[in-house]
Amino acid sequence: QVQFVESGGGLVQAGGSLRLSCAASGSTFSISDIGWYRQAPGKQREFVARITSGGYAVYADAAKGRFTISRGNAKNTASLQMNRLKPEDSAVYYCNFIPQQGVAWGQGTQVTVSS
């Protein structure tokens, strides 16, 4: 079963940076758009950023100017560079294909930003 594996989260002070990575394990899919999402406690999962198969990036307003999504060298891998982090960025971060193509959500990686 194909599933994304996310890594790179942690605890950081406000204003700091983190770089998240994800990879689709067991993937036999062709190169597809990949999106990063996040879910804070008590809130719905929300879109953060998307990168197309051709490398074009789209960001949620909350991420614009601070986050940068990029593709990895391996097929269907992606990273999310997060700078100038704020406490409201604290959440579990996930990635998945867009469209999802039936791929299950992974465990995500926890990002905690202290004030």
C-alpha angles and dihedrals in degrees: 000000000000114000135164119242115206127196143164102070125133147129117305136165121250109278093031131115139238134182118214125196134192138184134186105238116214091007120166092166120121116250106298140177112277127205134196118217135177137205124198122197111285093008135099121257109269135198117255108170143338134205122196126222086259094053100258112146131212124186139196113242090252090058101042114116094008107055129055123195120201139170122247126231093253118075115273098005125127142177135209118207108200119194133177090022120200130203088250089063089069108119145105107282122214136177132205142157120282107248091030094228091205094296112150121237115258127225093273127214123267119237117190121182117192122207 
